[in-house]
Amino acid sequence: MCLISQEGPALKSKAARAGLTGSKMAKRVESVEKFEFKAIGENHNLGLADELNKVDEKLKATEALLESKNLEIKKTNDEKRAALAAQFAAEATFRRVHAAQKDDEMPPIEAIITPLEAELKLARMELAKLQDDNRALD
């Protein structure tokens, strides 16, 4: 236990310099001399350490959550960039096809597709006839 009374003369000189004299100085110095400092025990420090550990754990959990959110944002941004790149590539391809269709040397796409569709229709009809014949033989 540490008492301020050990520093009594120093306090009296400070009080004197502050303009306190006589009985006023004696009263104030006496009230300060009665004040006691109590040592903070180790039990008090344990409470602070526990609180510090709790706050530290919350901080680590928050940092981990923040890191996972940052990774999610990065992944989403990467996916967005990839989707935009694919969109730009598709648009460029579409422009090239469209430009090629306008070219005088190349026939319109319908002129190429129509005969192929007709040939495909004939092949399907022939396949259906062959399947009917197969069922009839069974």
Secondary structure as GFF3:
##gff-version 3
##sequence-region A 1 138
A	DSSP	beta_strand	2	3	.	.	.	ID=ss1
A	DSSP	three_ten_helix	4	7	.	.	.	ID=ss2
A	DSSP	alpha_helix	8	17	.	.	.	ID=ss3
A	DSSP	alpha_helix	22	34	.	.	.	ID=ss4
A	DSSP	beta_strand	36	37	.	.	.	ID=ss5
A	DSSP	alpha_helix	42	102	.	.	.	ID=ss6
A	DSSP	alpha_helix	109	137	.	.	.	ID=ss7
###
